[in-house]
Amino acid sequence: MNQGRNVPDDSPRTPAGDVYDWYQRGVKLLSEGSPAAAAALLERAAEAEPESRSVREALARAQFNSRQYAEAADSFRRIVAANPTEDYAYFGLGLALWRTGDMEGALEPLAIAVAMRPDHRHYVTALKNVRATLRARKAM
């Protein structure tokens, strides 16, 4: 992320400040319980700094928390594609896919997250829940 870099834009809705300011305000909005507002601001930051992992993760979390699950899955996918060692991104991708109803799609990223961090109980619990749902569907 380029601190202090102003990103020119002819749009009248460009937020004040630079990308770092947008990121900081977005994270603050997210922590204060305003995920939709955070997602809107962080989307601008992600457009300006598409390779910033911290911006992309904050955006994915804001999208997930504002129930934009398909968008969150896309953001988590981009993190995984850029850095396949990000266990949290696999976990987020799996949860986002789960929330969209794509249990089959959720299975692999959750299994990868658990393989990377078997000590994270919430990873293990999510994987168990998806597997149980898939088993129940097959039994029907």
Helices and strands as residue ranges (DSSP letters): H 19-31, H 35-48, H 53-65, H 69-82, H 87-100, H 103-116, H 121-139
